Amino acid sequence: MKKQLKSALLMLFFTTSGLLAEKDDSKYLQAVKVCLDNLIKYGTDTYGPVKSPIFVSILDVNSRTCPQDPLAFDEKWRVIRRERRNPAGANLLCDQATLKTMFAVSQISGDKTYSRAAKKYIDYYLKNLVDKKDLIWWGGHRHYDVYEDKMTGHLLNWHEVHGGIQIQWEILWEVNSEAVKKEIEAMWQWHVINKETGETNRHDDGQIGCDFPLTAGSIIESFAFLYTKTNDKVWLERSKLLANYFWNLRNKETNLIAERPNAGAGRFDGSAFATDISGPYCHSLLVTYRLTNENVFKEQATAYLDAYNKYGFDKESGKFWGALKLDGKPIPGPRLAASAEPEQFGNAEQYGQYEPRGYLDLWEPYILGSQFPLETAQCYAMAYQMGKDPNMLTGAKRFADWIEKTPTNTCETEISWYSEYTKTFGKEGTYAEKYGRTISFFVDMYILTNQQKYLKLAQKFADEAMKKLYTNGLFKGHPAKTYYEAVDGIGNLLYALVELDQTLKGKVRGFDRDNW
């Protein structure tokens, strides 16, 4: 009896610590389950007078507690503004991929523990953390402080969404359809500042502001989702209105659009095309096509991707340029080094340090900005799957070749505002999100081409991520950190590992997958 008890206790220890030796074909799924189990056990809001089932954004992998004052680590390169990490807090937007993974694991395993925990989180958040405009308290300017039980943020606490994160509208709708409906209606009211042209503002002040496609794409997608639920064609027309705003402003010779059309020449993004368009924005257009079956969205996304494939690829180096002028000419390097005050955007030259001059950098650290190489690679694969356009497969293969020969600790850009990162933290590897997107991309390439080398590459990056990030039953956001951190895209990695597990078991075609 004592031996059985000892054996059971050892099994419990190894399971919760992430050290359980699993069969090779299940090691990825097992690691995901252990991480989710520990997140459910240790990662909810147990701080302050008000307790809740929402997940904290930062969790120390050793103490398994949320630090009230987290160590800076890579803060100045990853987020620039501390508040974007959600210190001592929670942010539903940052957990979208994690919540998707929890539903996926329940679907696969039949264990509803994960989906139940996800539903409790969503239900609490949508009932309690919404502002007076009916906008959810989430995004880059907002978070909930779990110690002070306070909805807080920075720089006027603007509501914001952006296409780098795919909102799981279907899951949120299942839990609280009324809150979702009000959120989307409020986005039309407050983020679409010109109801005739479709011009948007990333912030919810109803005034002229940054009309980034990065943000507009997420709004386009949300309108399309509401159309599928209400069958009210006004929402479909609103999706088209916003998409056509950018389409009408394109260079008609090249089909290239600016990152922020209404910025003008005062900022580089007012007259340059970069991969926030070929990545997050095109993904939103493709998702909108999938939701509505309206060809206009797929055609616009394909046109932008085709233009970047044509003008952005440098055959000599095998790389893509970081930014293009709208006439198709690449913007050469070198980049600007860091300024003394990087957040002082009033000075055009200071802001210019964020321009990705020269070649795109696969492993750069910033969560926003203008560089979305892996997201762009994923979009080429997604566009090919939807339309079988050979140019889309060409673009995807170009990225695949580049990624294959570029280790995650490669310093691709000697001069940049984050050069200190590439010489320190960057030498240890990359972020959970980047590992996840790379794995998902190679899984896609395997499914699209049936070439085994892509599946082996997916496994290679998965094994590297497991080795460098899987610690004490949790995944760290970066090899050089000791934190599970939501903004580092751990949810993307978790989902990618589930996706890879299902692919290796020959079940991926029956798995309800969306690798974004």
C-alpha positions as CSV (number, residue, x, y, z in Angstrom):
1,M,0.0,0.0,0.0
2,K,2.8,2.4,0.9
3,K,4.6,1.6,-2.4
4,Q,1.3,2.4,-4.3
5,L,0.9,5.6,-2.4
6,K,4.5,6.6,-3.1
7,S,4.1,5.8,-6.8
8,A,0.9,7.9,-7.0
9,L,2.6,10.8,-5.3
10,L,5.6,10.6,-7.6
11,M,3.2,10.5,-10.6
12,L,1.4,13.6,-9.3
13,F,4.7,15.4,-8.8
14,F,6.0,14.7,-12.2
15,T,2.7,15.6,-13.8
16,T,2.4,19.0,-12.1
17,S,6.1,19.8,-12.6
18,G,6.0,19.0,-16.3
19,L,8.6,16.2,-16.0
20,L,6.3,13.2,-16.9
21,A,7.9,11.0,-19.6
22,E,5.3,10.6,-22.3
23,K,5.2,8.7,-25.5
24,D,6.9,10.6,-28.3
25,D,3.7,11.0,-30.3
26,S,1.9,12.7,-27.3
27,K,4.7,14.7,-25.6
28,Y,3.4,18.0,-27.1
29,L,-0.2,17.5,-26.1
30,Q,0.9,16.3,-22.7
31,A,3.0,19.4,-22.1
32,V,0.0,21.6,-23.1
33,K,-2.3,19.8,-20.7
34,V,0.1,20.2,-17.8
35,C,0.6,23.9,-18.6
36,L,-3.2,24.4,-18.7
37,D,-3.7,22.4,-15.5
38,N,-1.2,24.6,-13.7
39,L,-2.7,27.7,-15.2
40,I,-6.1,26.8,-14.0
41,K,-4.7,25.9,-10.5
42,Y,-2.3,28.8,-10.0
43,G,-3.0,31.4,-12.7
44,T,-6.4,32.7,-11.7
45,D,-7.1,35.9,-9.8
46,T,-6.6,35.0,-6.1
47,Y,-5.2,38.5,-5.3
48,G,-6.9,41.4,-3.6
49,P,-10.3,41.4,-1.9
50,V,-12.1,40.4,-5.0
51,K,-11.3,36.9,-6.3
52,S,-12.3,35.8,-9.8
53,P,-11.7,33.0,-12.4
54,I,-9.9,35.3,-14.9
55,F,-6.3,34.5,-15.7
56,V,-3.4,36.8,-14.8
57,S,-1.1,37.8,-17.6
58,I,2.2,37.2,-15.8
59,L,3.0,34.1,-13.7
60,D,6.4,33.3,-12.2
61,V,7.2,29.8,-13.4
62,N,9.1,29.0,-10.1
63,S,6.8,30.5,-7.4
64,R,3.7,30.1,-9.7
65,T,2.4,33.5,-8.4
66,C,1.6,36.7,-10.2
67,P,4.3,39.4,-9.3
68,Q,2.8,42.7,-8.3
69,D,5.9,44.5,-9.7
70,P,7.3,42.2,-12.4
71,L,11.0,42.4,-13.3
72,A,11.7,44.4,-16.4
73,F,13.6,41.7,-18.4
74,D,13.0,42.6,-22.1
75,E,10.3,45.2,-21.4
76,K,12.0,48.1,-23.4
77,W,12.2,46.0,-26.5
78,R,9.1,43.7,-26.2
79,V,6.4,46.2,-25.3
80,I,8.2,49.6,-24.8
81,R,5.4,50.8,-22.5
82,R,5.3,48.7,-19.3
83,E,1.5,48.8,-19.1
84,R,1.2,46.7,-22.3
85,R,2.4,43.7,-20.2
86,N,-0.6,44.0,-17.9
87,P,1.6,44.2,-14.8
88,A,-0.2,42.7,-11.8
89,G,-3.1,42.3,-14.0
90,A,-5.2,40.5,-16.6
91,N,-6.3,41.2,-20.2
92,L,-8.9,39.1,-22.0
93,L,-7.5,40.1,-25.4
94,C,-4.1,38.7,-24.7
95,D,-5.5,35.3,-23.8
96,Q,-7.5,34.7,-26.9
97,A,-5.3,32.0,-28.3
98,T,-5.0,30.3,-24.9
99,L,-8.8,30.2,-24.5
100,K,-9.0,28.7,-28.0
101,T,-6.5,26.1,-27.0
102,M,-8.5,25.2,-23.9
103,F,-11.6,24.5,-26.0
104,A,-9.5,22.5,-28.5
105,V,-8.0,20.3,-25.8
106,S,-11.4,19.6,-24.3
107,Q,-12.6,18.8,-27.8
108,I,-9.8,16.3,-28.4
109,S,-9.6,14.7,-25.0
110,G,-13.3,14.8,-23.9
111,D,-12.2,16.4,-20.7
112,K,-14.4,19.5,-20.2
113,T,-12.2,20.9,-17.4
114,Y,-10.4,23.2,-19.8
115,S,-13.5,24.5,-21.6
116,R,-15.3,25.0,-18.3
117,A,-12.4,27.1,-16.9
118,A,-12.3,29.1,-20.1
119,K,-16.1,29.8,-20.0
120,K,-15.9,30.9,-16.4
121,Y,-13.1,33.4,-17.3
122,I,-15.0,34.8,-20.3
123,D,-18.3,35.0,-18.4
124,Y,-16.8,36.9,-15.5
125,Y,-14.9,39.3,-17.7
126,L,-17.8,40.1,-20.0
127,K,-20.1,40.7,-17.1
128,N,-17.8,42.8,-15.0
129,L,-15.1,44.4,-17.1
130,V,-16.9,46.6,-19.6
131,D,-16.9,50.4,-19.8
132,K,-19.8,52.8,-20.1
133,K,-19.7,52.7,-23.9
134,D,-20.2,48.9,-23.7
135,L,-16.6,48.4,-24.9
136,I,-14.7,45.5,-23.3
137,W,-11.9,46.6,-21.0
138,W,-9.1,45.0,-23.0
139,G,-6.4,45.9,-25.5
140,G,-3.0,47.6,-25.5
141,H,-4.1,50.6,-23.3
142,R,-6.1,48.7,-20.7
143,H,-5.9,46.0,-18.2
144,Y,-7.4,44.9,-14.9
145,D,-5.3,45.1,-11.8
146,V,-5.9,42.0,-9.8
147,Y,-4.3,43.4,-6.6
148,E,-6.2,46.6,-6.5
149,D,-9.4,45.2,-8.2
150,K,-9.3,48.1,-10.6
151,M,-9.8,48.7,-14.3
152,T,-6.7,50.6,-15.2
153,G,-4.4,51.4,-18.1
154,H,-2.2,54.2,-19.5
155,L,-2.4,57.1,-21.9
156,L,-6.2,57.8,-21.4
157,N,-7.1,54.1,-21.2
158,W,-8.2,53.8,-24.8
159,H,-10.1,50.8,-26.1
160,E,-8.2,49.1,-28.8
161,V,-8.1,46.0,-30.9
162,H,-5.6,45.0,-33.6
163,G,-5.4,42.2,-36.2
164,G,-2.3,40.7,-34.7
165,I,-4.6,38.9,-32.3
166,Q,-7.6,37.0,-33.7
167,I,-10.5,37.5,-31.4
168,Q,-12.4,34.3,-30.7
169,W,-15.8,35.8,-31.4
170,E,-17.6,32.5,-31.7
171,I,-16.4,31.3,-28.3
172,L,-17.2,34.7,-26.7
173,W,-20.6,34.7,-28.3
174,E,-21.4,31.3,-26.9
175,V,-20.8,32.6,-23.4
176,N,-22.3,36.1,-23.6
177,S,-23.8,37.0,-27.0
178,E,-25.3,40.3,-25.7
179,A,-21.9,41.6,-24.5
180,V,-20.3,40.7,-27.8
181,K,-23.1,42.4,-29.8
182,K,-22.7,45.6,-27.8
183,E,-18.9,45.6,-28.2
184,I,-19.1,45.3,-32.0
185,E,-21.9,47.9,-32.2
186,A,-19.8,50.3,-30.0
187,M,-16.8,49.7,-32.3
188,W,-18.9,51.0,-35.2
189,Q,-19.9,54.0,-33.2
190,W,-16.5,55.0,-31.7
191,H,-13.8,53.6,-33.9
192,V,-15.3,54.3,-37.4
193,I,-14.9,58.0,-37.4
194,N,-16.1,58.6,-41.0
195,K,-19.3,56.6,-41.7
196,E,-19.2,57.6,-45.4
197,T,-15.6,56.7,-46.3
198,G,-14.9,54.0,-43.7
199,E,-11.9,55.8,-42.1
200,T,-11.1,54.4,-38.7
201,N,-9.2,55.3,-35.6
202,R,-7.3,52.8,-33.5
203,H,-8.6,54.6,-30.4
204,D,-12.2,55.0,-29.4
205,D,-12.5,58.8,-29.1
206,G,-14.5,59.2,-32.3
207,Q,-12.0,61.7,-33.7
208,I,-9.5,61.5,-36.5
209,G,-6.5,59.4,-35.4
210,C,-4.4,56.5,-36.5
211,D,-6.2,54.7,-39.3
212,F,-4.0,51.6,-39.2
213,P,-5.1,48.7,-41.3
214,L,-3.8,46.6,-38.4
215,T,-6.7,47.8,-36.3
216,A,-9.2,48.2,-39.1
217,G,-8.8,44.5,-40.1
218,S,-9.9,43.3,-36.7
219,I,-12.9,45.6,-36.9
220,I,-13.8,44.4,-40.4
221,E,-13.6,40.8,-39.1
222,S,-15.9,41.7,-36.1
223,F,-18.5,43.3,-38.4
224,A,-18.5,40.2,-40.6
225,F,-18.9,37.9,-37.6
226,L,-22.0,39.9,-36.4
227,Y,-23.4,39.6,-39.9
228,T,-23.2,35.8,-39.6
229,K,-25.1,35.9,-36.3
230,T,-27.8,38.5,-37.1
231,N,-28.1,38.1,-40.9
232,D,-28.3,41.9,-41.0
233,K,-26.6,42.9,-44.2
234,V,-25.7,46.3,-42.8
235,W,-22.8,44.6,-41.0
236,L,-21.6,43.0,-44.2
237,E,-21.8,46.4,-45.9
238,R,-19.8,48.0,-43.1
239,S,-17.1,45.3,-43.5
240,K,-16.9,46.2,-47.2
241,L,-16.9,49.9,-46.4
242,L,-13.8,49.6,-44.2
243,A,-12.0,47.3,-46.6
244,N,-12.7,49.6,-49.6
245,Y,-11.4,52.6,-47.7
246,F,-7.9,51.2,-48.0
247,W,-8.4,49.6,-51.4
248,N,-9.4,53.0,-52.8
249,L,-6.3,54.6,-51.4
250,R,-3.9,52.0,-53.0
251,N,-1.3,52.8,-55.6
252,K,-3.2,51.5,-58.6
253,E,-0.1,50.5,-60.5
254,T,1.3,48.3,-57.7
255,N,-1.7,47.6,-55.4
256,L,0.4,48.7,-52.4
257,I,-1.2,50.7,-49.5
258,A,0.3,52.7,-46.7
259,E,0.5,51.5,-43.1
260,R,-1.4,54.6,-42.0
261,P,-2.9,56.5,-45.0
262,N,-4.0,59.6,-43.1
263,A,-0.5,60.2,-41.6
264,G,0.9,61.9,-44.8
265,A,4.6,62.5,-45.2
266,G,5.1,63.5,-41.5
267,R,5.6,59.8,-40.5
268,F,7.2,57.0,-42.6
269,D,4.1,54.9,-42.2
270,G,2.0,57.5,-44.1
271,S,3.7,56.5,-47.4
272,A,5.1,53.0,-46.9
273,F,3.9,49.4,-47.2
274,A,5.1,47.0,-44.5
275,T,4.2,43.5,-43.2
276,D,1.5,44.6,-40.7
277,I,-0.5,44.8,-44.0
278,S,0.6,41.5,-45.5
279,G,0.3,39.8,-42.1
280,P,-2.4,40.8,-39.7
281,Y,-4.5,42.9,-42.1
282,C,-4.5,40.3,-44.9
283,H,-5.4,37.6,-42.4
284,S,-8.4,39.6,-41.3
285,L,-9.5,39.9,-44.9
286,L,-9.1,36.2,-45.5
287,V,-11.1,35.4,-42.3
288,T,-13.8,37.8,-43.4
289,Y,-14.0,36.0,-46.7
290,R,-14.3,32.7,-44.9
291,L,-17.1,34.1,-42.7
292,T,-19.1,35.8,-45.6
293,N,-18.0,34.0,-48.8
294,E,-17.8,37.4,-50.4
295,N,-14.9,37.3,-53.0
296,V,-14.0,41.0,-52.5
297,F,-12.2,40.3,-49.3
298,K,-10.2,37.4,-50.7
299,E,-9.4,39.3,-53.9
300,Q,-8.1,42.3,-51.9
301,A,-6.0,40.2,-49.6
302,T,-4.5,38.3,-52.5
303,A,-3.7,41.5,-54.4
304,Y,-1.8,42.9,-51.4
305,L,0.1,39.6,-50.9
306,D,0.8,39.3,-54.6
307,A,2.2,42.8,-54.6
308,Y,4.5,42.1,-51.7
309,N,5.7,38.9,-53.3
310,K,6.4,40.8,-56.5
311,Y,8.1,43.9,-55.1
312,G,9.2,42.8,-51.6
313,F,11.3,39.6,-52.4
314,D,15.0,40.0,-53.0
315,K,16.2,37.0,-55.0
316,E,19.8,37.6,-54.3
317,S,19.5,37.3,-50.5
318,G,16.4,35.1,-50.4
319,K,14.8,37.6,-48.0
320,F,12.0,40.0,-48.1
321,W,12.4,43.8,-47.7
322,G,11.0,45.2,-44.5
323,A,9.2,48.1,-46.1
324,L,8.3,49.4,-49.6
325,K,7.5,52.7,-51.1
326,L,4.1,52.6,-52.7
327,D,5.7,52.6,-56.2
328,G,7.2,49.2,-55.3
329,K,10.8,50.3,-54.6
330,P,12.3,48.8,-51.4
331,I,13.4,51.2,-48.6
332,P,17.1,50.4,-48.1
333,G,19.0,50.2,-44.9
334,P,20.7,50.8,-42.6
335,R,18.1,51.4,-40.0
336,L,18.3,54.2,-37.4
337,A,19.7,53.3,-34.0
338,A,17.7,53.9,-30.8
339,S,16.9,57.5,-30.0
340,A,17.2,58.8,-26.4
341,E,13.4,59.1,-26.2
342,P,11.9,56.4,-28.4
343,E,8.3,57.2,-27.4
344,Q,8.5,60.9,-28.4
345,F,6.7,60.5,-31.7
346,G,6.3,64.2,-32.3
347,N,9.8,64.2,-33.9
348,A,9.6,62.4,-37.2
349,E,13.3,61.4,-37.1
350,Q,12.9,59.8,-33.7
351,Y,9.8,57.9,-34.9
352,G,11.8,56.9,-38.0
353,Q,13.8,54.4,-35.8
354,Y,10.8,52.1,-36.0
355,E,10.9,52.0,-39.8
356,P,12.1,48.5,-40.9
357,R,14.6,49.7,-43.4
358,G,16.6,47.0,-45.3
359,Y,15.6,43.4,-44.9
360,L,12.8,42.2,-42.7
361,D,13.9,40.7,-39.4
362,L,12.3,37.3,-38.7
363,W,13.0,37.3,-34.9
364,E,12.7,40.9,-33.9
365,P,11.2,41.3,-30.4
366,Y,8.5,44.0,-30.6
367,I,4.8,42.9,-30.3
368,L,3.5,45.7,-32.5
369,G,5.4,48.0,-34.9
370,S,5.8,47.2,-38.6
371,Q,7.4,43.8,-38.7
372,F,5.1,40.7,-39.0
373,P,7.2,38.2,-41.0
374,L,5.7,35.0,-39.6
375,E,2.2,36.3,-39.8
376,T,2.9,37.1,-43.5
377,A,4.2,33.6,-44.1
378,Q,1.0,32.2,-42.6
379,C,-1.1,34.4,-44.8
380,Y,0.6,33.2,-48.0
381,A,-0.2,29.6,-46.9
382,M,-3.7,30.5,-45.9
383,A,-4.4,32.4,-49.2
384,Y,-3.1,29.4,-51.2
385,Q,-5.3,27.0,-49.3
386,M,-8.3,29.2,-50.1
387,G,-7.7,30.0,-53.8
388,K,-4.9,27.7,-55.0
389,D,-3.1,30.7,-56.6
390,P,0.4,29.5,-57.4
391,N,1.9,32.9,-56.5
392,M,0.7,32.5,-53.0
393,L,2.4,29.1,-52.7
394,T,5.6,30.7,-54.1
395,G,5.5,33.4,-51.4
396,A,4.9,30.7,-48.7
397,K,7.9,28.6,-50.0
398,R,10.1,31.7,-50.0
399,F,9.4,32.3,-46.4
400,A,9.8,28.6,-45.6
401,D,13.2,28.5,-47.1
402,W,14.3,31.6,-45.3
403,I,13.0,30.5,-41.9
404,E,14.6,27.0,-42.4
405,K,18.1,28.5,-42.7
406,T,17.8,31.1,-40.0
407,P,18.2,29.9,-36.4
408,T,16.0,31.7,-33.8
409,N,19.1,33.3,-32.2
410,T,20.3,34.9,-35.4
411,C,21.1,38.6,-35.4
412,E,19.7,39.7,-38.8
413,T,19.9,43.4,-38.2
414,E,23.1,44.9,-36.8
415,I,21.7,48.4,-36.5
416,S,18.2,48.9,-34.9
417,W,16.5,50.4,-31.9
418,Y,16.5,46.9,-30.4
419,S,20.1,46.0,-31.2
420,E,20.8,45.5,-27.5
421,Y,18.2,42.8,-27.4
422,T,19.7,40.9,-30.4
423,K,23.1,40.9,-28.6
424,T,21.8,39.7,-25.3
425,F,18.4,38.1,-24.9
426,G,18.1,37.3,-28.6
427,K,21.1,35.0,-28.4
428,E,19.0,32.6,-26.3
429,G,16.2,32.1,-28.8
430,T,12.9,33.8,-29.6
431,Y,9.4,34.3,-28.2
432,A,6.7,31.7,-27.5
433,E,4.5,33.3,-30.1
434,K,7.2,33.1,-32.8
435,Y,7.9,29.5,-32.1
436,G,4.1,28.9,-32.2
437,R,3.6,30.7,-35.5
438,T,6.6,28.9,-37.1
439,I,5.3,25.5,-36.0
440,S,1.8,26.2,-37.3
441,F,3.2,27.6,-40.6
442,F,5.2,24.4,-41.2
443,V,2.3,22.3,-40.3
444,D,0.3,24.2,-42.9
445,M,3.0,23.8,-45.5
446,Y,3.1,20.0,-44.8
447,I,-0.7,19.8,-45.3
448,L,-0.6,21.9,-48.5
449,T,2.3,20.1,-50.1
450,N,2.5,16.7,-48.4
451,Q,6.2,17.2,-48.2
452,Q,7.7,15.5,-45.1
453,K,10.4,18.1,-44.7
454,Y,7.9,20.6,-43.5
455,L,6.5,18.3,-40.8
456,K,10.1,17.6,-39.7
457,L,10.7,21.4,-39.5
458,A,7.6,21.8,-37.4
459,Q,8.9,19.2,-35.0
460,K,12.3,20.8,-34.9
461,F,11.0,24.2,-33.8
462,A,8.5,22.5,-31.4
463,D,11.4,20.5,-29.8
464,E,13.4,23.7,-29.5
465,A,10.5,25.5,-27.8
466,M,9.9,22.6,-25.4
467,K,13.6,22.6,-24.5
468,K,14.0,26.3,-24.0
469,L,10.6,27.3,-22.7
470,Y,8.9,24.4,-20.9
471,T,9.8,24.9,-17.2
472,N,8.2,23.6,-14.0
473,G,5.0,22.7,-15.8
474,L,4.6,26.0,-17.5
475,F,5.8,27.7,-20.7
476,K,8.0,30.8,-20.4
477,G,7.4,33.7,-22.8
478,H,11.1,33.7,-23.7
479,P,14.2,31.6,-22.9
480,A,15.8,34.5,-21.0
481,K,12.8,35.1,-18.7
482,T,11.3,33.3,-15.7
483,Y,7.8,34.3,-16.5
484,Y,4.8,32.8,-18.2
485,E,3.6,35.9,-19.9
486,A,0.5,36.2,-22.0
487,V,1.7,39.0,-24.2
488,D,4.6,36.8,-25.4
489,G,2.1,34.7,-27.2
490,I,2.2,31.5,-25.2
491,G,-1.3,30.8,-26.3
492,N,-0.1,30.6,-29.9
493,L,2.6,28.1,-28.9
494,L,0.1,26.0,-27.0
495,Y,-2.3,25.8,-29.9
496,A,0.5,25.0,-32.3
497,L,1.7,22.1,-30.2
498,V,-1.9,20.7,-30.1
499,E,-2.1,21.2,-33.9
500,L,1.3,19.4,-34.4
501,D,0.2,16.6,-32.1
502,Q,-3.0,16.0,-34.1
503,T,-1.0,16.2,-37.4
504,L,1.4,13.5,-36.2
505,K,-1.5,11.3,-35.3
506,G,-3.1,11.8,-38.7
507,K,-6.1,13.6,-37.3
508,V,-5.5,17.2,-38.3
509,R,-8.0,17.2,-41.2
510,G,-10.7,16.3,-38.7
511,F,-9.6,18.8,-36.2
512,D,-11.3,22.1,-36.1
513,R,-8.2,24.1,-36.6
514,D,-7.4,27.8,-37.2
515,N,-3.7,28.3,-36.6
516,W,-3.8,32.1,-36.1
